[in-house]
Amino acid sequence: MLKTNDIQINKIKLEATEISVALEDTGVNPEQYIFLKDRLDSYKFYINSEYSIKSEIQYNESLQLVSIAINIIIPDRYIPNDPIKANEIIMDPVDTFQIFYDTQNEIYDRKYRNI
């Protein structure tokens, strides 16, 4: 199960906001890790194309632990002054990633575990 370890939101320069998210998942076998690593690159297609995204995934085979770091930069023109709406905009890519990750695991389970 994917667990969020840390979320940091920082204003960078005067025109953008950076969201850094650290996540981890336990009980991931090596084949599943390779599958998820390959799929992580396609996540950028699920968020606004105006956003900048960088991600990194690491695997500890002995612990069966996947660690994922995601950095998303959102131009401030997309972030409204209303704090509630701003929070929704900022958290949307994080929530979308969790849905994306869960879906990839479901695809992996259907395709490889139920053969």
C-alpha positions in Angstrom: 0.0 0.0 0.0 1.3 3.4 -1.0 2.2 5.6 2.0 3.0 9.3 1.9 6.0 10.0 4.0 6.4 13.7 3.3 4.9 16.6 1.3 6.7 19.9 1.1 5.3 23.0 -0.7 7.7 25.8 -1.5 7.4 29.0 -3.4 10.1 29.2 -6.0 11.0 32.6 -7.4 7.9 34.7 -7.9 6.2 32.7 -10.5 5.9 29.1 -9.4 5.2 26.7 -6.6 7.0 23.4 -6.1 5.5 20.4 -4.5 7.9 17.6 -3.3 6.4 14.3 -2.3 8.1 11.3 -0.8 6.1 8.0 -1.0 6.9 4.4 -0.3 5.2 1.0 -0.8 6.1 -2.3 0.9 5.7 -5.8 -0.3 6.7 -5.1 -3.9 8.4 -8.0 -5.7 11.2 -7.3 -8.2 9.1 -7.9 -11.3 6.4 -5.5 -10.0 9.0 -2.9 -9.3 10.3 -3.1 -12.9 6.7 -2.8 -14.1 6.0 0.2 -11.9 9.3 1.9 -12.9 8.4 1.6 -16.6 5.0 3.0 -16.0 6.1 5.9 -13.8 7.4 7.8 -16.9 3.8 7.9 -18.3 2.5 9.7 -15.3 3.3 13.1 -16.8 0.4 12.5 -19.3 -2.1 12.6 -16.4 -1.3 16.1 -15.2 -1.5 19.5 -16.7 1.0 19.8 -19.5 2.0 23.2 -18.2 3.4 21.7 -15.1 7.0 20.5 -14.8 7.4 17.0 -13.2 10.5 15.0 -12.2 10.3 11.7 -10.5 12.7 9.1 -9.1 12.0 5.6 -8.0 14.3 3.3 -6.0 13.9 -0.3 -4.8 15.3 -2.1 -1.8 14.9 -5.8 -2.8 15.7 -7.2 0.6 13.0 -5.1 2.2 10.7 -5.3 -0.9 10.4 -1.5 -0.5 9.7 1.0 -3.3 10.6 4.6 -2.6 9.3 7.3 -4.9 10.2 11.0 -5.0 8.1 13.4 -7.1 8.7 17.1 -7.7 6.0 19.0 -9.5 6.3 22.7 -10.3 3.0 24.5 -10.9 3.1 28.0 -12.5 1.4 30.5 -10.1 -1.0 31.6 -12.8 -2.8 28.3 -12.1 -3.0 28.9 -8.4 -6.0 31.1 -7.3 -5.8 33.5 -4.4 -8.5 31.6 -2.5 -6.6 29.3 -0.1 -9.1 26.4 -0.3 -9.1 26.4 -4.1 -5.3 26.9 -4.1 -4.9 23.8 -1.9 -7.1 21.8 -4.3 -5.0 22.8 -7.2 -1.7 22.0 -5.4 -2.9 18.7 -4.1 -4.5 17.5 -7.3 -1.3 16.1 -8.9 -0.5 14.2 -5.6 -4.0 12.7 -5.5 -3.8 11.9 -9.2 -0.5 10.1 -8.6 -2.0 7.9 -5.9 -4.9 6.9 -8.2 -2.4 6.3 -11.0 -0.1 4.2 -8.8 -3.1 2.1 -7.5 -4.3 1.6 -11.0 -0.9 0.4 -12.2 -0.8 -2.1 -9.4 -4.2 -3.4 -10.4 -3.1 -3.8 -14.0 0.0 -5.7 -12.8 -2.1 -7.9 -10.6 -4.5 -8.8 -13.4 -1.8 -9.3 -16.0 0.9 -11.1 -14.1 -0.4 -12.5 -10.8 -3.5 -14.2 -12.1 -2.0 -16.1 -15.0 
